[in-house]
Amino acid sequence: MDDAGIDLQVLSVTAPGTQQVDPEYAGDLSRTLNDRCAEIVAAHPDRFNALASLPTQIPTAAVVEAKRAITELGMCGVVINGHTQGAFLDAPEFDELLSAIEELDVPVYLHPTYPPAQVAEVYFGGLTPEIGSALATAAWGWHAETGLHVLRLAASGVFDRHPALQFVVGHMGENLPFSLMRADAVLSGYNPGGPSVAETVRAHVHITISGYTTAPPLLCALQVFGADRIMFAADYPYGDAVTHAEFLAQAPISPADREKIAHLNAPADVPSLGDRGAHRRPCLIGEEPRRDAEIALRDRFRQFSVRGCNLGDHGAGRSRVLLSRTDGGRVARRAPAPPCHPRRP
């Protein structure tokens, strides 16, 4: 963390988390993992926070664990790894869980997961195991599935029912920037008089740059989502934080957009934790589900960031921060900061 300039890293369990185990074990496993993360955070509260793993196979148990993890353990949000044994979050059984998360006023980090066996066989069968596995996951399938998941939420009315709900997806928006307007042209006609699918997605979804360190995808994301909805992330530990930071520092974008992506969007655009006493800590979600991080660029990148995190006190002693990924982003800082209440779309 120090070598990469990471001030605060938000820990979470890598995909598929606890969502694909037998329901009889999912609740206990989620609690155990969350307690373990909380122990690590308690030992280093100035360096770590965490996202809650949830037993989504049992939505009522997931509600209970989400409330415990946020209000008692002080976690920054929840991580949901794609489908739960074939069911997406637009399914009616998850409505109570989404209501609880909305009420808790924390973001959902939506990370990809492995495809169901039937999907894997049809789309990724007939290839060498190495190529089939890569296409099913990081080379293509993860991004297609998560983009689809977001479009399902937008087109099926989930965000109409949960207007304050905020999601974060990584990997430069999981193919959404390139394809959102095409999807909008086809899907929005099914909701005459209502908000378009594109409007809905851009009001409820934040993206991170994790895993993408070339200019064309970033420029596309900027044109479609705008700089206010993009956060820095590095896909740690699967991506290199220094490489991502250097990319953002040198990207052919305006200084204003660079600073928004690097750190200004962190407190401004993702729900804060609300008032939870000693656990109160503004946070965001960034990318992948192993850990979420925000990185403070130290001396070598200092010229590309500005002091202050838009958390209320912009004194000279505030950290310079970038969102780094391990899963998403949270607000990295050197010293306790007052809570922020972000703008609602």
Phi, psi and chi 1 to 4 in degrees:
 res  aa     phi    psi   chi1   chi2   chi3   chi4
   1 MET       -  -45.4  -69.5  172.4   64.8      -
   2 ASP   -64.8  -41.1  -69.5  -22.0      -      -
   3 ASP   -61.0  -34.9  -70.2  -15.7      -      -
   4 ALA   -92.0   -3.6      -      -      -      -
   5 GLY    80.0   25.5      -      -      -      -
   6 ILE   -87.8  120.5  -64.2  174.2      -      -
   7 ASP   -84.1  -47.0  -84.9  -10.2      -      -
   8 LEU  -137.1  129.0 -175.0  142.9      -      -
   9 GLN  -118.7  133.0 -169.2  152.9  -70.5      -
  10 VAL  -102.0  117.6 -178.8      -      -      -
  11 LEU   -86.0  143.6  -50.9  177.7      -      -
  12 SER  -157.3  165.5   64.3      -      -      -
  13 VAL   -84.3  136.9  176.5      -      -      -
  14 THR   -68.4  157.7 -167.8      -      -      -
  15 ALA   -60.8  143.6      -      -      -      -
  16 PRO   -89.8   15.5   34.4  -37.0      -      -
  17 GLY    62.3 -139.0      -      -      -      -
  18 THR  -100.9    8.0   61.5      -      -      -
  19 GLN   -79.3  -14.7  -67.4  171.2 -132.9      -
  20 GLN  -110.7    3.9  -52.9  -59.7  -30.2      -
  21 VAL   -83.5  168.0  -56.8      -      -      -
  22 ASP   -59.2  138.3  -70.2  -19.4      -      -
  23 PRO   -53.7  -32.0  -28.2   36.1      -      -
  24 GLU   -66.1  -21.1   62.5 -179.2  -55.0      -
  25 TYR  -103.2  -16.1  -55.7  117.8      -      -
  26 ALA   -63.5  -41.8      -      -      -      -
  27 GLY   -64.4  -50.4      -      -      -      -
  28 ASP   -63.5  -39.5  -72.7  -17.9      -      -
  29 LEU   -65.4  -42.3 -178.9   58.2      -      -
  30 SER   -61.6  -45.4  -64.2      -      -      -
  31 ARG   -62.4  -42.3  -74.6 -172.2  -68.3  -86.9
  32 THR   -62.9  -45.2  -62.0      -      -      -
  33 LEU   -65.2  -41.9  -69.3  169.9      -      -
  34 ASN   -66.4  -38.8  -68.8  -25.1      -      -
  35 ASP   -64.2  -40.0  -73.1  -16.9      -      -
  36 ARG   -64.0  -44.5  176.3   57.7 -179.9  145.4
  37 CYS   -60.7  -40.7  -74.5      -      -      -
  38 ALA   -63.9  -34.9      -      -      -      -
  39 GLU   -63.6  -42.3  -69.8  172.9    4.5      -
  40 ILE   -64.6  -43.3  -62.6  171.2      -      -
  41 VAL   -62.4  -42.8  171.8      -      -      -
  42 ALA   -63.4  -32.5      -      -      -      -
  43 ALA   -74.1  -26.6      -      -      -      -
  44 HIS  -140.3   64.0  -55.0  -80.1      -      -
  45 PRO   -65.2  -20.4   24.1  -34.1      -      -
  46 ASP   -86.3   -6.0   58.9  -27.5      -      -
  47 ARG  -119.5  -19.8  -55.7  -53.0  -57.5  -85.7
  48 PHE  -133.1  150.4  -65.0  117.3      -      -
  49 ASN  -142.2 -172.5 -152.2  -49.2      -      -
  50 ALA  -152.3  156.9      -      -      -      -
  51 LEU  -102.3  143.6  -64.9  176.2      -      -
  52 ALA   -84.0  132.9      -      -      -      -
  53 SER   -83.8  141.0  -63.1      -      -      -
  54 LEU  -127.0  142.3  -58.7  179.0      -      -
  55 PRO   -82.8   73.7   32.2  -34.8      -      -
  56 THR   -67.6  -12.7   51.8      -      -      -
  57 GLN   -61.9  -26.1  -54.1   90.9  -44.0      -
  58 ILE  -122.7   87.4  -44.9  167.2      -      -
  59 PRO   -54.7  -35.9  -28.6   37.3      -      -
  60 THR   -65.8  -37.7   53.8      -      -      -
  61 ALA   -69.2  -33.6      -      -      -      -
  62 ALA   -64.8  -37.5      -      -      -      -
  63 VAL   -60.9  -48.1  169.5      -      -      -
  64 VAL   -60.5  -44.4  172.4      -      -      -
  65 GLU   -71.0  -35.5 -175.8   57.2   16.5      -
  66 ALA   -61.6  -45.6      -      -      -      -
  67 LYS   -64.1  -41.2  -68.2  179.1  177.9  178.7
  68 ARG   -64.3  -46.6 -174.1 -174.9   79.2   94.8
  69 ALA   -64.4  -37.9      -      -      -      -
  70 ILE   -80.7  -48.8  -58.0  -57.0      -      -
  71 THR   -83.6  -29.3   62.1      -      -      -
  72 GLU  -101.6  -40.5  -63.2 -180.0   22.1      -
  73 LEU   -91.4  -14.2  -58.9 -177.4      -      -
  74 GLY    76.7   26.8      -      -      -      -
  75 MET   -74.1  159.5  -67.8 -175.0  170.4      -
  76 CYS   -85.4  -15.9  -71.7      -      -      -
  77 GLY   171.8 -165.2      -      -      -      -
  78 VAL  -126.5  151.9  -55.8      -      -      -
  79 VAL  -114.0  129.3   56.8      -      -      -
  80 ILE  -122.5  124.0  -64.5  179.8      -      -
  81 ASN   -95.9   84.4  -64.4  -70.0      -      -
  82 GLY    59.4 -142.3      -      -      -      -
  83 HIS   -73.5  156.4   66.0   88.1      -      -
  84 THR  -110.1   98.6  -61.2      -      -      -
  85 GLN    50.7   44.2  -60.2  179.2   -6.1      -
  86 GLY    94.7   -7.0      -      -      -      -
  87 ALA  -104.2  131.5      -      -      -      -
  88 PHE   -94.3  167.1  -70.3   88.4      -      -
  89 LEU   -69.4  -10.8  -71.8  172.5      -      -
  90 ASP   -79.4   -6.4   55.6  -83.3      -      -
  91 ALA   -65.1  143.0      -      -      -      -
  92 PRO   -56.7  -30.1  -24.2   33.4      -      -
  93 GLU   -66.3  -15.0   59.1  -96.4   32.4      -
  94 PHE   -97.9    1.3  -63.0  119.1      -      -
  95 ASP   -64.0  -40.1 -157.1   62.2      -      -
  96 GLU   -64.8  -39.0 -178.6 -176.5   -0.4      -
  97 LEU   -63.9  -44.3  173.8   60.1      -      -
  98 LEU   -64.8  -35.9  -64.4  179.0      -      -
  99 SER   -62.5  -41.2  -67.5      -      -      -
 100 ALA   -65.7  -42.0      -      -      -      -
 101 ILE   -65.5  -40.5  -64.9  169.1      -      -
 102 GLU   -61.3  -43.1 -177.3 -178.9   27.1      -
 103 GLU   -66.6  -35.7 -177.0  176.5   -9.9      -
 104 LEU   -69.5  -16.8  -70.8  165.6      -      -
 105 ASP    62.0   46.1 -165.7   23.6      -      -
 106 VAL  -127.6  156.9  -64.2      -      -      -
 107 PRO   -83.1  159.4   28.6  -33.6      -      -
 108 VAL  -102.6  121.8  175.8      -      -      -
 109 TYR   -90.4  113.7 -175.3   78.0      -      -
 110 LEU   -97.3  109.8 -175.9   62.2      -      -
 111 HIS  -110.5  151.0 -171.2  -88.0      -      -
 112 PRO   -65.4  163.2  -16.8   28.5      -      -
 113 THR  -140.2 -178.5 -165.9      -      -      -
 114 TYR   -77.0  146.1  -60.4   91.9      -      -
 115 PRO   -71.1  153.3   27.3  -35.4      -      -
 116 PRO   -58.6  156.2  -21.0   32.2      -      -
 117 ALA   -56.9  -40.5      -      -      -      -
 118 GLN   -64.0  -41.3  -45.2   93.0  -68.3      -
 119 VAL   -66.3  -44.7  172.9      -      -      -
 120 ALA   -60.4  -39.1      -      -      -      -
 121 GLU   -66.8  -43.4  177.9   60.2   29.0      -
 122 VAL   -73.0  -46.9  171.9      -      -      -
 123 TYR   -88.2  -28.6  -77.9   94.4      -      -
 124 PHE  -124.9    8.5  -50.3  111.6      -      -
 125 GLY   -78.9  169.6      -      -      -      -
 126 GLY    74.8   10.3      -      -      -      -
 127 LEU  -118.6  167.1  -59.5  165.4      -      -
 128 THR   -61.5  150.1   65.1      -      -      -
 129 PRO   -53.7  -38.6  -26.6   35.0      -      -
 130 GLU   -65.9  -46.4  -63.9   81.2    5.9      -
 131 ILE   -70.9  -42.9  -67.5  176.3      -      -
 132 GLY   -59.4  -43.5      -      -      -      -
 133 SER   -65.4  -41.5  176.4      -      -      -
 134 ALA   -64.4  -45.0      -      -      -      -
 135 LEU   -66.5  -31.6  -74.8  172.9      -      -
 136 ALA   -71.7  -19.1      -      -      -      -
 137 THR  -122.9 -110.2   55.8      -      -      -
 138 ALA   -70.1  -24.5      -      -      -      -
 139 ALA   -75.1  -26.6      -      -      -      -
 140 TRP  -163.7  -53.1 -169.3 -100.2      -      -
 141 GLY   -60.5  -40.5      -      -      -      -
 142 TRP   -57.6  -43.0  -87.8   -4.8      -      -
 143 HIS   -71.3  -40.6  -45.6  -53.9      -      -
 144 ALA   -63.9  -41.2      -      -      -      -
 145 GLU   -67.6  -42.9 -178.0 -129.9  -76.3      -
 146 THR   -70.7  -38.5  -53.4      -      -      -
 147 GLY   -60.5  -42.4      -      -      -      -
 148 LEU   -60.5  -42.6  170.3   65.8      -      -
 149 HIS   -58.3  -45.4 -158.2  154.3      -      -
 150 VAL   -63.2  -43.4  169.9      -      -      -
 151 LEU   -64.3  -36.6  -69.5  174.3      -      -
 152 ARG   -60.3  -45.6  -70.6 -179.8   62.4  119.1
 153 LEU   -60.6  -43.7  -65.4  171.1      -      -
 154 ALA   -70.6  -42.3      -      -      -      -
 155 ALA   -78.3  -24.3      -      -      -      -
 156 SER   -91.6   -1.5   64.6      -      -      -
 157 GLY    91.8    9.8      -      -      -      -
 158 VAL   -59.2  -43.4  166.6      -      -      -
 159 PHE   -75.4  -20.3  -66.1  120.7      -      -
 160 ASP   -67.1  -39.2  -65.8  -26.0      -      -
 161 ARG   -76.7  -24.3  -62.0 -167.8  -62.2  -84.7
 162 HIS  -130.2   73.2  -55.5  -75.6      -      -
 163 PRO   -66.3  -19.1   22.8  -33.8      -      -
 164 ALA   -96.4   -1.9      -      -      -      -
 165 LEU   -70.5  134.1 -163.0   59.9      -      -
 166 GLN  -126.5  135.1  -65.8  -70.6  -54.1      -
 167 PHE  -116.2  155.1  -83.9   68.8      -      -
 168 VAL  -127.4  133.2 -179.7      -      -      -
 169 VAL  -125.6  151.0  -60.0      -      -      -
 170 GLY   -99.9 -155.9      -      -      -      -
 171 HIS    50.4   48.6  -53.3  125.7      -      -
 172 MET    53.3   35.8 -156.2   64.6   83.6      -
 173 GLY    92.0   10.3      -      -      -      -
 174 GLU    51.9   51.5  -52.2  -72.2   14.1      -
 175 ASN    73.0   -5.0  -71.4  -17.7      -      -
 176 LEU   -66.4  -42.2  -72.5  168.3      -      -
 177 PRO   -55.2  -42.3  -29.9   38.5      -      -
 178 PHE   -71.9  -34.4 -173.4   80.3      -      -
 179 SER  -111.6   -1.3  -62.7      -      -      -
 180 LEU   -61.5  -43.6 -178.9   60.4      -      -
 181 MET   -70.4  -31.0  -60.1  -44.3  -63.3      -
 182 ARG   -64.7  -45.6  167.2   69.5  169.7  168.8
 183 ALA   -62.9  -39.9      -      -      -      -
 184 ASP   -61.3  -42.7  179.9   79.0      -      -
 185 ALA   -62.2  -32.2      -      -      -      -
 186 VAL   -87.5  -43.1  175.7      -      -      -
 187 LEU   -85.3  -31.7  -68.2  171.1      -      -
 188 SER   -65.7  -23.0  -66.5      -      -      -
 189 GLY   -65.1  -16.3      -      -      -      -
 190 TYR   -84.7   -1.2  -63.1  106.0      -      -
 191 ASN  -132.3   63.0 -175.2   28.8      -      -
 192 PRO   -61.5  134.0   21.0  -31.2      -      -
 193 GLY    86.8  -13.8      -      -      -      -
 194 GLY   -98.2  177.6      -      -      -      -
 195 PRO   -64.6  147.9   23.0  -32.2      -      -
 196 SER   -71.5  162.1   71.9      -      -      -
 197 VAL   -61.0  -42.0  166.4      -      -      -
 198 ALA   -62.3  -43.5      -      -      -      -
 199 GLU   -61.5  -41.6  -69.8  170.7  -23.8      -
 200 THR   -64.4  -47.1  -59.8      -      -      -
 201 VAL   -60.5  -45.9  169.4      -      -      -
 202 ARG   -71.7  -15.4  -71.6 -176.4  -66.4 -148.6
 203 ALA   -89.7  -18.1      -      -      -      -
 204 HIS  -124.3   -1.9  -67.4  -86.2      -      -
 205 VAL  -127.8  132.1  177.2      -      -      -
 206 HIS  -109.0  151.0  -49.2 -101.5      -      -
 207 ILE  -125.5  158.2   71.6  175.0      -      -
 208 THR  -121.4  163.9   80.3      -      -      -
 209 ILE   -88.6    4.7   71.5  169.1      -      -
 210 SER   -52.1  135.5   62.7      -      -      -
 211 GLY    82.7   -5.9      -      -      -      -
 212 TYR  -122.8  113.9  -75.4   68.6      -      -
 213 THR  -127.9   37.4   54.6      -      -      -
 214 THR  -126.0  154.3   58.8      -      -      -
 215 ALA   -70.1  -41.0      -      -      -      -
 216 PRO   -56.8  -44.9  -28.7   37.5      -      -
 217 PRO   -63.1  -37.0  -23.2   35.2      -      -
 218 LEU   -65.2  -42.6  173.9   60.1      -      -
 219 LEU   -64.9  -37.7  -62.1  177.3      -      -
 220 CYS   -63.1  -46.0  177.6      -      -      -
 221 ALA   -61.1  -39.7      -      -      -      -
 222 LEU   -63.2  -40.4  -79.9  167.5      -      -
 223 GLN   -69.2  -33.7  -72.2 -171.3  -45.9      -
 224 VAL   -90.8  -47.0  176.3      -      -      -
 225 PHE   -95.5  -27.0  -84.0   80.2      -      -
 226 GLY    83.8  153.5      -      -      -      -
 227 ALA   -63.8  -25.1      -      -      -      -
 228 ASP   -69.8  -13.7  -69.0  -19.5      -      -
 229 ARG  -111.8   11.7  -75.6  -91.7  158.9 -180.0
 230 ILE  -118.1  137.0  -54.7  174.4      -      -
 231 MET  -126.5  151.2  -61.9 -179.4  -70.0      -
 232 PHE   -71.5  143.7  177.7   87.5      -      -
 233 ALA  -162.3  156.6      -      -      -      -
 234 ALA  -124.7    3.7      -      -      -      -
 235 ASP    62.4   27.5 -144.6    7.3      -      -
 236 TYR   -67.0  138.9 -176.2   85.5      -      -
 237 PRO   -90.6   10.0   34.4  -35.6      -      -
 238 TYR   -87.6  -19.0  -55.8   98.8      -      -
 239 GLY  -122.2  162.6      -      -      -      -
 240 ASP   -94.8  122.6 -178.1   74.5      -      -
 241 ALA   -66.1  -38.3      -      -      -      -
 242 VAL   -65.2  -41.8  171.9      -      -      -
 243 THR   -59.4  -44.5  -61.4      -      -      -
 244 HIS   -65.6  -40.4  -78.0   70.7      -      -
 245 ALA   -65.2  -41.6      -      -      -      -
 246 GLU   -64.3  -39.2  -70.6  175.5  -20.6      -
 247 PHE   -59.8  -49.0  161.9   66.9      -      -
 248 LEU   -64.0  -39.1 -177.9   60.2      -      -
 249 ALA   -63.0  -30.3      -      -      -      -
 250 GLN  -105.1   -1.3  -61.0  165.7   10.6      -
 251 ALA   -62.5  146.1      -      -      -      -
 252 PRO   -80.2   65.5   31.1  -36.5      -      -
 253 ILE  -131.0  168.7   60.0  178.0      -      -
 254 SER   -71.4  153.0   71.8      -      -      -
 255 PRO   -56.6  -36.9  -26.4   35.8      -      -
 256 ALA   -64.5  -45.2      -      -      -      -
 257 ASP   -66.2  -38.1  -74.3   -9.3      -      -
 258 ARG   -60.4  -42.7 -170.2 -172.1  -27.3  -85.7
 259 GLU   -71.6  -34.0  -69.2 -179.5    0.0      -
 260 LYS   -60.7  -49.1  -74.8 -178.9  178.8 -178.2
 261 ILE   -65.9  -39.8  -64.7  168.9      -      -
 262 ALA   -66.1  -41.0      -      -      -      -
 263 HIS  -160.0  -27.4   65.6  106.3      -      -
 264 LEU   -66.0  -31.8  -68.0  178.0      -      -
 265 ASN   -72.0  -19.7  -70.7  -20.6      -      -
 266 ALA   -56.1  -59.0      -      -      -      -
 267 PRO   -80.6  -19.6   29.5  -35.4      -      -
 268 ALA   -83.0  -30.9      -      -      -      -
 269 ASP  -119.7    0.8  -74.6  -26.9      -      -
 270 VAL  -123.4  137.8  176.9      -      -      -
 271 PRO   -54.5  138.1  -26.6   34.3      -      -
 272 SER   -78.7  175.8   68.0      -      -      -
 273 LEU   -79.1  -12.8  -65.6  179.6      -      -
 274 GLY    81.5 -171.1      -      -      -      -
 275 ASP   -91.5  106.6 -169.7   -6.4      -      -
 276 ARG  -129.4   37.5  -74.0 -162.0  -72.1  -80.2
 277 GLY    59.0 -129.0      -      -      -      -
 278 ALA   -63.7  -21.7      -      -      -      -
 279 HIS   -88.0   -2.5  -66.3  -61.5      -      -
 280 ARG   -63.2  123.3 -167.7  167.8 -168.6  179.6
 281 ARG  -156.6  113.7 -179.2 -170.7  -60.3  -93.4
 282 PRO   -57.9  140.0  -18.2   29.5      -      -
 283 CYS  -156.1  160.8   77.1      -      -      -
 284 LEU  -130.0  170.1  -54.7 -178.8      -      -
 285 ILE  -114.6  145.3  -68.4 -174.5      -      -
 286 GLY  -120.5  -94.6      -      -      -      -
 287 GLU  -127.1 -154.8 -132.1  -72.5  -71.1      -
 288 GLU   -23.4  165.1  -74.0 -169.5  -24.4      -
 289 PRO   -91.8   15.0   32.9  -30.3      -      -
 290 ARG   -80.6  -58.0  -18.8  -14.8 -179.7  173.8
 291 ARG  -149.8  155.9  -69.6  171.5  -74.9 -140.9
 292 ASP  -116.7  143.4 -108.2   -8.6      -      -
 293 ALA  -143.8  159.2      -      -      -      -
 294 GLU  -123.3  138.5  -90.0  110.0   28.7      -
 295 ILE  -114.1  135.4   88.3  169.5      -      -
 296 ALA   -92.3  120.5      -      -      -      -
 297 LEU   -77.9  120.6  -71.3 -172.0      -      -
 298 ARG   -84.5 -152.5  -65.2 -141.1  167.6   95.2
 299 ASP   -52.8  -40.7  -67.8  -16.5      -      -
 300 ARG   -70.7  -22.5   61.2 -170.8  160.0 -169.3
 301 PHE  -113.8   10.8  -58.3  124.1      -      -
 302 ARG   -59.6  -31.8 -162.8  163.9  -78.4 -176.2
 303 GLN   -66.4  -12.6   65.7  -91.1   33.9      -
 304 PHE   -99.0    0.8  -63.3  107.9      -      -
 305 SER  -131.7  163.0   59.0      -      -      -
 306 VAL  -119.5  160.0  -59.9      -      -      -
 307 ARG   -73.9  155.1   75.9  170.6  179.0  -86.2
 308 GLY    92.7  148.8      -      -      -      -
 309 CYS  -120.2   15.4  -53.9      -      -      -
 310 ASN    59.5   35.2  -90.8   -4.6      -      -
 311 LEU  -102.1    5.7  -64.2  177.0      -      -
 312 GLY   120.3  -41.5      -      -      -      -
 313 ASP  -114.8  111.6  176.6   10.2      -      -
 314 HIS  -103.4   40.5  -58.4  -63.9      -      -
 315 GLY   -67.2  163.7      -      -      -      -
 316 ALA   -66.3  -17.6      -      -      -      -
 317 GLY   -84.4   -0.4      -      -      -      -
 318 ARG   -71.5  151.0  -62.0  -60.7  -59.6  -76.2
 319 SER   -73.3  153.4  -60.0      -      -      -
 320 ARG   -91.0  130.8  -55.2  178.4  169.6  176.4
 321 VAL  -131.7  150.3  -47.3      -      -      -
 322 LEU  -128.2  150.3  -70.7 -174.7      -      -
 323 LEU   -81.4  129.1  -69.8  179.4      -      -
 324 SER  -116.6  165.1  162.7      -      -      -
 325 ARG   -97.4  -57.1  179.9  -56.1 -154.5   61.5
 326 THR     9.6   -6.4   53.8      -      -      -
 327 ASP   173.1  -23.9 -132.4  -25.4      -      -
 328 GLY   170.5 -146.7      -      -      -      -
 329 GLY  -137.6  149.2      -      -      -      -
 330 ARG  -135.6  173.0 -131.0  103.0  -63.5  151.5
 331 VAL   -86.1  117.5  173.0      -      -      -
 332 ALA   -86.4  137.7      -      -      -      -
 333 ARG  -158.9  159.6   47.2 -167.6  168.4   70.5
 334 ARG   -89.8  -30.6  -72.9  -81.2 -176.4 -159.9
 335 ALA  -134.1  157.8      -      -      -      -
 336 PRO   -54.6  140.9  -24.6   34.2      -      -
 337 ALA  -128.1  150.9      -      -      -      -
 338 PRO   -65.7  152.4   22.2  -31.3      -      -
 339 PRO   -69.1  157.5   27.5  -34.8      -      -
 340 CYS  -123.2  151.5   65.2      -      -      -
 341 HIS  -119.0  103.6  -68.2  -80.7      -      -
 342 PRO   -66.2  162.3   27.2  -35.0      -      -
 343 ARG   -64.7  135.9  -57.7 -177.8  -60.4  -88.4
 344 ARG   -86.2  145.5  -70.9  -65.6 -172.3 -167.2
 345 PRO   -61.5      -   -5.7   10.5      -      -
